[in-house]
Each structure stands twice: as C-alpha cells, then as structure tokens.
Amino acid sequence: MIDRIRRRPLFSGIIALIALLVLLSTFKIVPETSQGIVVRFGKPVRIVNRFEPGQSFGSDGAGLTWRIPFAENFVWIDKRVRDVDMERQQVLSTDQLRLEVDAFARYRIVDPLRMYIAARSEENVELALKPILGSQLRNELGKRPFALLLSPECEGVMDNVRAGLNRVARQYGAEIIDVRIKKADLPDGTPLQSAYERMKSARLQEARSIRAEGAKRAQIIRAEADAAAAKTYAASFGRDADFYNFYRAMQSYETTFLGTDGGKPSPTTVILSPSNEYLKEFTGR
C-alpha cells in the first residue's frame, strides 16, 4: 500500500482530498442560537437543536451533528426572539381622530418543521405577519378612544392584538411573545391643533370643577370648625363671666395696638388718658 502511494502520489493526494471533503461535509457544528432541519432531496427528515420551552441555550442539541454527504442539507432557523416592525399607518379611533401608529411584535419559531413547510424562512414569516399586525391594531384601536392609549388600559388592548396575531403566527410555527406600540400621534396640521385645544379645554373644565369642589368642602369644614369653637367658647365663658370679659379685652388690645400690614405685625400708637375705661386691664382692677 505504501509502495502504491509512493508510485502514484498525485492520485493518492486526490483521494485524500476527496475523503477530507466528504468528512467535512458529513459533520456540522450546530450553533447554540439556531435550530436546524435536515433536508434530504428537498424533504425534511429530522430536526436538530429544536427549541424547547424552559430549556437554556447550549443544552443537548447544540454541538456536533452529522448528515449524509451530497444528499442532505441543513436549513438553519433562528432560535432567538425576533422582531417584526409594522409600517407606520393611520388608524381611526372612536372619537374620530386619525392616529399615526408605529408598532412592533416579538416572536419566536417554536415549530421549525411547520415554519419550513409553510414559509421556508423567517423573512417570509415576517412578511406574512406584518399585514396581520396592522389589521389587528386597526380593529382594536378602532373600538376605543385616543385617550385610552395614554392610560393603563392600553395593556389590555395589546393583549387582544397579541392573541389575534398569535392565532395566525401558529400557522407558521411561530409564537407571538409581545406586541407594543412604539409611537401613536395625531397627524401634523389642523387635526393635531384642534385635538390639542379640545384636550386643553377639557382639562381646564376639569380643573375648575375640582377647585369648586375643594372650595365647597373648605367652606363646610370652616363652618363646622367655627361652630365647634363657638360651642366650646360658650361653654367656657358661661362658667366665668369675668374671664370672658378679660379674654375679649385681650383680643381687642391685640387688634387695636398690634394691627397687621400685609400679613405682618404693624404696631399702632394710641394716645389715651390713664384713667380711660378701655385701659382698665393695664391698670388692674
């Protein structure tokens, strides 16, 4: 055998090269982030590194695998979460406002065989999901006012859109993980300005209503407090008439001799006779 190789080195080199190519084409490295379909003459025969819920990347399926050379090929499908961006479009809300909505969905291929049979590639899946995403958004937002998009109830709208889109995605072996609105604005120009004025007037009216209710409650509280204070004073002063006279005199002195100017104390000068009846509390009884 060695003598034959020495006598025919070129032929032996060609045989070795062919054997190396066959060996290299037989074994493949399966990436952690991909799941592969082995296709034999256009017919899928098995799946390697298939996505399993709850399974971490780099588990049993990743690593070295094999195929029949020249008869089988690998079709690689992304195992990670992918995005579908919807084209910006206008949606009519229930309050007759045209909204320019920009949204996206996140999905993952969970059934690579169904995906391969129905769409052949992830790009074709995304092309199929984009119009469905736009249609679901139009249907859901067309049932609700524009203000709903600014409230916590927006989460419920997105859940409905995700459920509707997921029914279609299942036909392509995909699962919709999340749907989100990136931006929802009124078109530039007159509609935007008129909507702004309506929202402004509504908020001003709401503020006036809140202030009026606050003033009403303040008056009620003050009236109840004054009534309670008057009742307490009456009960106290009724027991001692002299103390009531002394208390009222002190209040009168404070108002007369220590007035206020803009909320700040402003002493006042008053010239009276020492025997004036008004100053009896200063001279003693």
C-alpha positions as CSV (number, residue, x, y, z in Angstrom):
1,M,0.0,0.0,0.0
2,I,2.8,2.4,0.9
3,D,4.6,1.5,-2.4
4,R,1.4,2.3,-4.4
5,I,1.1,5.7,-2.7
6,R,4.7,6.4,-3.4
7,R,4.3,5.4,-7.1
8,R,1.1,7.5,-7.5
9,P,1.4,10.5,-5.2
10,L,-0.9,12.7,-7.2
11,F,-3.7,10.1,-7.3
12,S,-3.3,9.4,-3.6
13,G,-3.4,13.2,-2.9
14,I,-6.7,13.5,-4.8
15,I,-8.2,10.5,-2.9
16,A,-7.1,12.0,0.4
17,L,-8.6,15.4,-0.5
18,I,-11.9,13.8,-1.6
19,A,-12.0,11.9,1.7
20,L,-11.4,15.1,3.7
21,L,-14.2,16.9,1.8
22,V,-16.6,14.0,2.5
23,L,-15.6,14.0,6.1
24,L,-16.0,17.8,6.4
25,S,-19.4,17.7,4.6
26,T,-20.6,14.9,6.9
27,F,-20.2,16.6,10.2
28,K,-21.5,20.1,11.1
29,I,-21.4,22.3,14.2
30,V,-24.9,23.2,15.4
31,P,-24.9,26.8,16.8
32,E,-26.4,27.4,20.2
33,T,-28.7,30.1,18.8
34,S,-30.0,28.1,15.8
35,Q,-32.2,25.1,15.2
36,G,-31.7,23.1,12.1
37,I,-33.8,21.0,9.7
38,V,-32.0,18.2,7.9
39,V,-33.5,18.1,4.3
40,R,-32.9,15.1,2.1
41,F,-33.6,15.9,-1.6
42,G,-36.0,18.7,-0.5
43,K,-37.8,16.6,2.1
44,P,-37.3,17.3,5.8
45,V,-36.2,14.2,7.7
46,R,-35.2,15.4,11.2
47,I,-34.7,18.4,13.4
48,V,-31.6,19.2,15.5
49,N,-31.4,21.5,18.5
50,R,-35.1,22.1,18.5
51,F,-36.5,24.9,20.7
52,E,-38.0,23.6,23.9
53,P,-39.8,25.9,26.4
54,G,-37.7,26.4,29.5
55,Q,-34.6,24.9,28.0
56,S,-31.5,27.1,28.2
57,F,-29.3,27.7,25.2
58,G,-26.3,25.3,24.7
59,S,-28.1,22.2,26.0
60,D,-28.2,18.8,24.5
61,G,-29.0,19.8,20.9
62,A,-26.1,22.2,20.3
63,G,-22.7,20.9,19.2
64,L,-21.5,18.3,16.6
65,T,-24.0,16.5,14.3
66,W,-23.9,14.7,11.0
67,R,-25.6,14.3,7.7
68,I,-25.4,12.2,4.5
69,P,-23.0,14.0,2.2
70,F,-24.4,15.4,-1.0
71,A,-27.8,14.0,-0.2
72,E,-28.8,16.0,2.9
73,N,-28.6,19.7,3.6
74,F,-29.1,21.8,6.7
75,V,-31.7,24.6,6.9
76,W,-30.8,26.9,9.9
77,I,-33.6,28.7,11.7
78,D,-33.0,31.3,14.4
79,K,-33.8,30.1,17.9
80,R,-33.9,33.5,19.5
81,V,-36.6,36.1,19.8
82,R,-37.0,38.2,16.6
83,D,-38.8,41.5,15.9
84,V,-41.5,42.4,13.3
85,D,-41.8,46.1,12.7
86,M,-45.1,47.3,11.4
87,E,-45.1,50.0,8.7
88,R,-46.4,53.4,10.1
89,Q,-50.1,53.7,9.2
90,Q,-53.2,55.7,10.2
91,V,-55.9,54.4,12.5
92,L,-59.3,56.0,13.1
93,S,-60.4,56.0,16.8
94,T,-63.9,56.1,18.1
95,D,-63.6,59.8,18.8
96,Q,-63.0,60.3,15.1
97,L,-59.3,61.1,15.5
98,R,-56.8,59.8,12.9
99,L,-53.8,58.4,14.6
100,E,-50.4,57.6,13.1
101,V,-49.4,54.4,14.8
102,D,-46.0,52.7,14.8
103,A,-45.9,49.3,16.4
104,F,-43.8,46.1,16.6
105,A,-44.2,42.5,17.7
106,R,-41.7,40.0,19.1
107,Y,-41.9,36.3,18.1
108,R,-40.0,33.1,18.2
109,I,-40.1,30.0,16.0
110,V,-41.3,27.1,18.2
111,D,-42.2,24.6,15.4
112,P,-39.4,24.7,12.8
113,L,-40.9,22.0,10.7
114,R,-44.2,23.8,10.3
115,M,-42.3,27.0,9.6
116,Y,-40.3,25.3,6.9
117,I,-43.3,23.8,5.2
118,A,-45.4,26.9,5.4
119,A,-42.9,29.7,4.8
120,R,-39.4,28.3,4.2
121,S,-37.7,31.1,6.1
122,E,-38.1,33.6,8.9
123,E,-38.2,36.5,6.4
124,N,-41.3,35.0,4.8
125,V,-42.9,34.6,8.2
126,E,-42.3,38.3,8.9
127,L,-43.8,39.3,5.6
128,A,-46.9,37.3,6.4
129,L,-47.2,38.7,10.0
130,K,-46.8,42.4,9.1
131,P,-50.2,43.0,7.4
132,I,-51.9,40.9,10.1
133,L,-50.3,43.1,12.8
134,G,-51.6,46.2,11.1
135,S,-55.1,44.8,10.7
136,Q,-55.3,43.7,14.4
137,L,-54.2,47.1,15.5
138,R,-56.8,48.9,13.3
139,N,-59.5,46.6,14.6
140,E,-58.7,47.1,18.3
141,L,-57.9,50.9,18.2
142,G,-61.0,51.5,16.1
143,K,-63.1,50.3,19.1
144,R,-61.5,52.7,21.6
145,P,-60.9,56.5,22.0
146,F,-57.4,58.1,21.6
147,A,-57.1,58.8,25.3
148,L,-57.1,55.1,26.1
149,L,-53.6,54.8,24.6
150,L,-52.4,57.1,27.4
151,S,-54.0,55.1,30.2
152,P,-53.1,51.8,31.9
153,E,-55.9,50.1,29.9
154,C,-53.6,50.1,26.9
155,E,-52.1,46.9,28.2
156,G,-55.5,45.1,27.6
157,V,-55.6,46.4,24.0
158,M,-52.1,45.0,23.3
159,D,-53.1,41.6,24.9
160,N,-56.0,41.4,22.4
161,V,-53.8,42.3,19.5
162,R,-51.2,39.7,20.6
163,A,-53.9,37.0,20.9
164,G,-55.2,37.7,17.4
165,L,-51.8,37.8,15.9
166,N,-50.7,34.6,17.7
167,R,-53.6,32.7,16.0
168,V,-52.1,33.5,12.6
169,A,-48.5,33.0,13.8
170,R,-49.2,29.4,14.9
171,Q,-49.9,28.5,11.3
172,Y,-46.2,29.4,10.5
173,G,-44.8,27.6,13.6
174,A,-44.2,30.8,15.4
175,E,-45.3,32.2,18.8
176,I,-46.0,35.9,19.5
177,I,-44.3,36.9,22.7
178,D,-45.2,40.6,22.9
179,V,-46.8,43.4,20.9
180,R,-46.0,47.0,21.7
181,I,-46.9,50.5,20.3
182,K,-43.7,52.5,19.8
183,K,-45.5,55.7,18.9
184,A,-49.1,56.9,18.4
185,D,-49.5,60.5,17.4
186,L,-52.1,62.7,15.6
187,P,-51.1,63.8,12.1
188,D,-49.4,67.1,11.8
189,G,-51.5,70.2,11.0
190,T,-55.1,71.2,11.8
191,P,-56.3,67.9,13.3
192,L,-53.4,68.0,15.8
193,Q,-54.1,71.6,16.8
194,S,-57.8,71.1,17.2
195,A,-57.3,67.9,19.3
196,Y,-54.9,69.9,21.5
197,E,-57.4,72.6,22.0
198,R,-60.2,70.1,22.9
199,M,-57.9,68.4,25.4
200,K,-56.8,71.7,26.8
201,S,-60.4,72.9,27.3
202,A,-61.4,69.6,28.8
203,R,-58.6,69.7,31.3
204,L,-59.4,73.4,32.2
205,Q,-63.0,72.4,32.8
206,E,-61.9,69.5,35.0
207,A,-59.6,71.8,37.0
208,R,-62.4,74.3,37.6
209,S,-64.7,71.6,38.8
210,I,-62.0,70.3,41.2
211,R,-61.3,73.8,42.5
212,A,-65.1,74.5,43.0
213,E,-65.5,71.2,44.9
214,G,-62.4,72.0,47.0
215,A,-63.7,75.5,47.9
216,K,-67.1,74.0,48.8
217,R,-65.5,71.4,51.1
218,A,-63.3,74.1,52.6
219,Q,-66.3,76.3,53.5
220,I,-68.1,73.3,55.1
221,I,-65.0,72.4,57.1
222,R,-64.5,76.0,58.3
223,A,-68.2,76.4,59.2
224,E,-68.1,73.1,61.2
225,A,-64.9,74.2,62.9
226,D,-66.3,77.7,63.8
227,A,-69.5,76.1,65.1
228,A,-67.5,73.7,67.3
229,A,-65.2,76.6,68.5
230,A,-68.3,78.8,69.3
231,K,-69.8,75.9,71.3
232,T,-66.6,75.4,73.2
233,Y,-66.2,79.2,73.9
234,A,-69.8,79.5,75.0
235,A,-69.4,76.5,77.4
236,S,-66.2,78.0,78.8
237,F,-67.3,81.6,79.1
238,G,-70.6,80.7,80.6
239,R,-68.9,79.4,83.7
240,D,-66.8,82.6,84.3
241,A,-68.2,86.0,83.0
242,D,-65.1,87.9,84.3
243,F,-62.8,85.6,82.3
244,Y,-64.9,86.2,79.2
245,N,-64.6,90.0,79.6
246,F,-60.8,89.7,80.2
247,Y,-60.4,87.4,77.1
248,R,-62.4,89.8,74.9
249,A,-60.4,92.8,76.2
250,M,-57.1,91.0,75.2
251,Q,-58.5,90.3,71.7
252,S,-59.4,94.0,71.4
253,Y,-56.0,95.1,72.5
254,E,-54.3,92.8,70.0
255,T,-56.4,94.2,67.2
256,T,-56.0,97.8,68.2
257,F,-52.4,98.1,69.3
258,L,-50.9,95.3,67.1
259,G,-52.5,95.6,63.7
260,T,-51.3,94.0,60.5
261,D,-49.9,95.4,57.3
262,G,-49.9,92.8,54.5
263,G,-50.0,90.0,57.0
264,K,-47.1,91.3,59.0
265,P,-47.4,92.9,62.6
266,S,-47.7,96.7,62.4
267,P,-47.6,98.4,65.9
268,T,-50.1,101.3,66.3
269,T,-49.7,104.4,68.6
270,V,-52.8,105.4,70.5
271,I,-52.9,108.4,73.0
272,L,-55.5,107.9,75.8
273,S,-55.9,109.1,79.3
274,P,-54.5,106.7,82.0
275,S,-57.9,106.6,83.6
276,N,-59.7,105.6,80.4
277,E,-62.1,102.8,80.9
278,Y,-60.7,101.0,77.9
279,L,-57.3,100.5,79.6
280,K,-58.7,99.1,82.8
281,E,-56.9,95.7,82.2
282,F,-53.5,97.5,82.1
283,T,-54.1,99.4,85.4
284,G,-55.5,96.4,87.3
285,R,-58.9,96.1,88.9
